[in-house]
Amino acid sequence: MKILLTGSSGRVGRAIFGALSARHEVVGVDRSPFNTTRHVADITDMRTLRTALVGVDAVIHCAALHAPHVGLMPDSEFHRINVEGTRTLAMLARDAGVSRFVFTSTTALYGHAIVPGRCTWIDERTPPQPRTVYHRSKLAAEHWLEEAASPAFQVRVIRMSRCFPETAQRMLLYRLHRGIDVRDVADAHAAALRNTGPMFQRYIASGATPFGPEDCERLVSEPRAVLARRCPQWLAEYDRRGWALPVIDRIHDATAASIGLGWRSQRGPEAVLAQLAEHSIEVLPHPMRNADCTVD
């Protein structure tokens, strides 16, 4: 396939490029230069997009403003890039005969569905409750794409879980209930290029969880007891290292993606520890001040 990848210079875009480039021709578009990017341009640059779309079979649209931009960029810029940019790209792709459009979204848009003092089970049936302009803009783009989908223009939305670098203490447990390795994010996008079924599909991409909906109440009142039953080896790892357990306030269920895409996360807590041992930049070695400024 010939695939147009927007946001190709970013962290997720580079991971997707790496997952696809051995088997496909990947044409990267990003406003920042990088060796995964062929066209350096803004996502609303229609002239560049028309050129980049020539002969393309599928589009993966990662380019966006993200949570760290909230408060630094005006709301109008979120609308211009995340909503209007998506609309422009999708319309041009459809006109160019592109048959598959994969959109990178976020589980952060569930927002206010996460209630303090509770553990919330999150799946595709959970109504989004956006908190910030970032969440609202991604949801608006999803809604537009759902309206634009057709048998000839298949749309897949990947709502990815938390996958940015942070400390192993957080990341290890998050990988069990609300996090994902960026390489697994890339694999989910690759799977979304080829599956069949309804013309519009939406999936949560998250790490495989050992928990079930029946665990939510006790994960608040007796988290250690639940961990001891569901994943004793990881509770023992926290105790061995003297780490405090992060609060488990949500569980992201990726069952629909495993059924609809034939995809499943392959890199759980063991991958976090391997990266920590390798001093990978993906796992931060020490807590960072204000580390929660970009959390979902």
C-alpha positions as CSV (number, residue, x, y, z in Angstrom):
1,M,0.0,0.0,0.0
2,K,0.9,3.6,-0.4
3,I,0.0,5.3,2.9
4,L,-0.1,9.0,3.8
5,L,0.9,9.5,7.4
6,T,0.4,12.9,9.0
7,G,2.2,13.9,12.2
8,S,5.1,11.7,11.0
9,S,7.8,13.6,12.9
10,G,6.0,13.1,16.2
11,R,6.5,10.3,18.7
12,V,3.5,8.3,17.7
13,G,3.9,9.1,14.0
14,R,7.5,7.8,14.1
15,A,6.4,4.6,15.8
16,I,3.7,4.1,13.1
17,F,6.2,4.8,10.4
18,G,8.5,2.2,11.8
19,A,5.7,-0.4,12.0
20,L,4.7,0.1,8.4
21,S,7.7,1.2,6.3
22,A,9.2,-2.2,5.8
23,R,6.1,-3.4,3.9
24,H,4.5,-0.2,2.6
25,E,5.4,3.1,1.0
26,V,4.8,5.6,3.8
27,V,4.6,9.3,2.8
28,G,5.1,11.5,5.9
29,V,3.6,15.0,6.3
30,D,4.5,17.2,9.3
31,R,5.3,20.8,9.9
32,S,8.5,19.8,11.7
33,P,11.3,18.1,9.6
34,F,12.5,14.6,10.4
35,N,13.7,11.7,8.4
36,T,10.3,10.1,8.5
37,T,8.7,13.1,6.9
38,R,8.7,13.8,3.1
39,H,6.5,16.9,3.1
40,V,7.1,19.7,5.6
41,A,3.9,21.6,5.8
42,D,0.9,22.5,8.0
43,I,-1.9,20.1,8.0
44,T,-4.2,22.7,6.5
45,D,-1.9,23.3,3.5
46,M,-4.2,22.1,0.8
47,R,-1.7,22.4,-2.0
48,T,0.8,20.1,-0.2
49,L,-1.9,17.7,0.8
50,R,-3.2,17.3,-2.8
51,T,0.4,16.5,-3.9
52,A,1.0,14.1,-1.1
53,L,-2.3,12.2,-1.7
54,V,-1.5,11.3,-5.3
55,G,-1.7,7.5,-5.6
56,V,-2.4,7.0,-1.9
57,D,-4.5,4.0,-0.8
58,A,-4.9,4.9,2.9
59,V,-4.4,7.8,5.3
60,I,-3.3,7.6,8.9
61,H,-4.0,11.0,10.5
62,C,-1.9,11.6,13.7
63,A,-1.2,15.3,13.3
64,A,-2.8,17.3,16.1
65,L,-2.3,19.7,19.0
66,H,-2.2,17.7,22.2
67,A,-2.8,18.1,25.9
68,P,0.5,19.9,26.6
69,H,-0.6,22.7,24.2
70,V,-3.7,23.5,26.3
71,G,-3.2,27.0,27.8
72,L,-0.3,27.7,25.5
73,M,-2.3,27.8,22.3
74,P,-5.6,29.6,21.7
75,D,-8.8,27.5,21.4
76,S,-9.1,28.7,17.9
77,E,-5.8,27.0,17.0
78,F,-7.1,23.7,18.4
79,H,-10.2,24.1,16.2
80,R,-8.1,25.0,13.1
81,I,-5.7,22.1,13.4
82,N,-7.6,19.3,15.1
83,V,-11.0,19.9,13.6
84,E,-10.6,21.9,10.3
85,G,-7.4,20.1,9.5
86,T,-9.0,16.7,9.9
87,R,-12.0,17.8,7.8
88,T,-9.8,19.3,5.0
89,L,-7.6,16.2,4.9
90,A,-10.5,13.8,4.8
91,M,-12.3,15.7,2.1
92,L,-9.2,15.8,-0.1
93,A,-8.5,12.1,0.6
94,R,-12.0,11.2,-0.4
95,D,-11.8,13.2,-3.6
96,A,-8.4,11.5,-4.4
97,G,-10.0,8.1,-4.2
98,V,-8.5,7.0,-0.8
99,S,-10.5,4.1,0.5
100,R,-9.4,3.9,4.2
101,F,-8.9,6.7,6.7
102,V,-7.5,5.9,10.2
103,F,-7.8,8.7,12.8
104,T,-5.7,8.8,15.9
105,S,-7.8,9.9,18.9
106,T,-7.5,9.7,22.6
107,T,-9.1,8.1,25.7
108,A,-8.5,11.4,27.4
109,L,-11.8,12.6,25.9
110,Y,-13.8,10.5,28.5
111,G,-12.8,13.3,30.8
112,H,-15.5,13.9,33.4
113,A,-16.6,10.3,33.1
114,I,-13.8,9.6,35.6
115,V,-15.2,10.4,39.0
116,P,-12.9,11.0,42.0
117,G,-13.2,8.2,44.6
118,R,-14.4,5.6,42.1
119,C,-12.9,3.3,39.6
120,T,-14.7,3.6,36.2
121,W,-14.9,0.9,33.6
122,I,-14.3,2.5,30.2
123,D,-15.2,1.0,26.8
124,E,-16.6,2.2,23.5
125,R,-20.1,2.4,25.0
126,T,-19.0,4.9,27.7
127,P,-20.2,8.4,26.7
128,P,-17.3,10.9,26.4
129,Q,-17.4,13.9,28.7
130,P,-14.6,16.2,27.5
131,R,-12.9,18.5,30.0
132,T,-10.6,20.6,27.8
133,V,-10.5,22.1,24.3
134,Y,-8.1,19.3,23.3
135,H,-10.7,16.7,24.2
136,R,-13.5,18.6,22.6
137,S,-11.6,19.1,19.4
138,K,-10.7,15.4,19.0
139,L,-14.3,14.4,19.7
140,A,-15.6,17.0,17.1
141,A,-13.2,15.5,14.5
142,E,-14.5,12.0,15.3
143,H,-18.1,13.1,14.8
144,W,-17.3,14.7,11.5
145,L,-15.5,11.6,10.3
146,E,-18.5,9.4,11.3
147,E,-20.7,11.6,9.1
148,A,-18.2,11.4,6.2
149,A,-17.7,7.7,6.2
150,S,-19.1,5.6,3.3
151,P,-18.7,2.2,1.8
152,A,-16.0,3.8,-0.5
153,F,-14.4,5.8,2.3
154,Q,-14.0,3.5,5.3
155,V,-13.0,5.3,8.6
156,R,-11.4,3.7,11.7
157,V,-10.9,5.7,14.9
158,I,-8.2,4.6,17.4
159,R,-8.7,6.0,20.8
160,M,-5.3,5.4,22.3
161,S,-4.6,5.2,26.0
162,R,-1.9,6.9,27.9
163,C,1.5,6.2,26.3
164,F,3.9,9.1,27.0
165,P,7.2,8.6,28.9
166,E,6.9,8.7,32.7
167,T,8.4,6.9,35.7
168,A,8.3,3.1,35.9
169,Q,6.4,3.3,39.1
170,R,3.5,4.8,37.3
171,M,3.9,3.2,34.0
172,L,4.0,-0.4,35.2
173,L,0.6,-0.4,36.9
174,Y,-0.9,1.9,34.2
175,R,0.0,-0.7,31.6
176,L,-2.4,-3.0,33.5
177,H,-5.4,-0.6,33.4
178,R,-5.0,2.6,31.4
179,G,-1.7,2.6,29.5
180,I,-0.1,1.3,26.4
181,D,3.3,1.0,24.7
182,V,3.7,3.3,21.8
183,R,4.7,0.3,19.7
184,D,1.4,-1.3,20.4
185,V,-0.3,1.9,19.4
186,A,1.5,1.7,16.1
187,D,0.4,-2.0,15.6
188,A,-3.2,-1.0,16.3
189,H,-3.1,1.6,13.5
190,A,-1.6,-1.0,11.2
191,A,-4.4,-3.4,12.0
192,A,-7.0,-0.7,11.3
193,L,-5.7,-0.4,7.7
194,R,-7.0,-3.8,6.7
195,N,-10.0,-5.0,8.8
196,T,-13.4,-5.4,7.3
197,G,-16.9,-4.6,8.6
198,P,-19.0,-1.4,9.0
199,M,-17.8,1.7,7.2
200,F,-17.2,3.5,10.5
201,Q,-15.5,1.8,13.5
202,R,-14.1,3.2,16.7
203,Y,-11.8,1.3,19.1
204,I,-10.0,1.8,22.4
205,A,-6.3,0.7,22.1
206,S,-4.9,0.0,25.6
207,G,-2.8,-2.6,27.3
208,A,-4.3,-6.0,28.2
209,T,-5.9,-5.7,31.6
210,P,-6.3,-8.6,34.1
211,F,-9.2,-6.8,35.7
212,G,-12.9,-7.1,35.1
213,P,-15.9,-4.7,35.7
214,E,-16.6,-6.6,38.9
215,D,-13.2,-5.5,40.3
216,C,-13.9,-1.8,40.1
217,E,-15.5,-1.2,43.5
218,R,-12.8,-3.2,45.4
219,L,-10.0,-1.6,43.5
220,V,-11.0,1.6,45.4
221,S,-11.6,0.0,48.8
222,E,-9.1,-2.9,48.8
223,P,-6.7,-2.4,45.9
224,R,-4.0,-4.7,47.3
225,A,-6.4,-7.5,47.7
226,V,-7.5,-7.3,44.1
227,L,-3.9,-7.0,42.8
228,A,-3.0,-10.0,44.9
229,R,-5.7,-12.0,43.2
230,R,-5.4,-10.7,39.6
231,C,-1.7,-10.0,39.2
232,P,0.3,-11.1,42.3
233,Q,3.7,-10.9,40.5
234,W,3.3,-7.2,39.9
235,L,2.2,-6.4,43.4
236,A,5.3,-8.3,44.6
237,E,7.4,-6.2,42.2
238,Y,6.0,-3.0,43.8
239,D,6.7,-4.3,47.3
240,R,10.2,-5.5,46.3
241,R,11.1,-2.0,45.0
242,G,9.4,-0.1,47.8
243,W,7.1,1.7,45.3
244,A,3.8,3.1,46.4
245,L,0.8,1.9,44.3
246,P,-0.8,4.6,42.0
247,V,-4.5,5.1,42.4
248,I,-6.6,2.9,40.0
249,D,-9.4,5.2,39.0
250,R,-10.3,3.8,35.6
251,I,-9.9,0.6,33.5
252,H,-9.7,0.8,29.7
253,D,-11.2,-2.2,28.0
254,A,-9.6,-3.1,24.6
255,T,-11.8,-6.1,24.0
256,A,-13.6,-4.6,21.0
257,A,-10.2,-3.9,19.3
258,S,-9.2,-7.5,19.8
259,I,-12.4,-8.7,18.1
260,G,-12.8,-6.1,15.4
261,L,-9.2,-5.5,14.5
262,G,-7.7,-8.8,15.4
263,W,-5.2,-6.8,17.5
264,R,-4.0,-7.1,21.1
265,S,-1.4,-5.3,23.1
266,Q,1.9,-7.3,23.3
267,R,4.0,-5.2,25.6
268,G,2.8,-5.2,29.2
269,P,4.6,-4.5,32.5
270,E,7.5,-6.7,31.7
271,A,8.3,-4.4,28.8
272,V,8.4,-1.4,31.2
273,L,10.9,-3.1,33.4
274,A,13.0,-4.1,30.4
275,Q,13.1,-0.5,29.2
276,L,13.9,0.7,32.7
277,A,16.9,-1.7,32.8
278,E,18.0,-0.5,29.4
279,H,17.8,3.2,30.5
280,S,15.3,3.8,27.7
281,I,14.1,7.4,27.3
282,E,10.6,5.8,27.3
283,V,10.8,5.2,31.0
284,L,11.8,8.2,33.2
285,P,14.2,7.2,36.0
286,H,13.0,9.8,38.6
287,P,9.7,11.5,39.4
288,M,9.5,14.9,37.6
289,R,8.1,18.0,39.2
290,N,4.7,18.9,37.7
291,A,4.7,15.5,36.0
292,D,0.9,15.5,36.0
293,C,0.5,18.6,33.9
294,T,-0.4,16.5,30.8
295,V,-2.3,13.6,32.3
296,D,-5.7,12.6,30.9
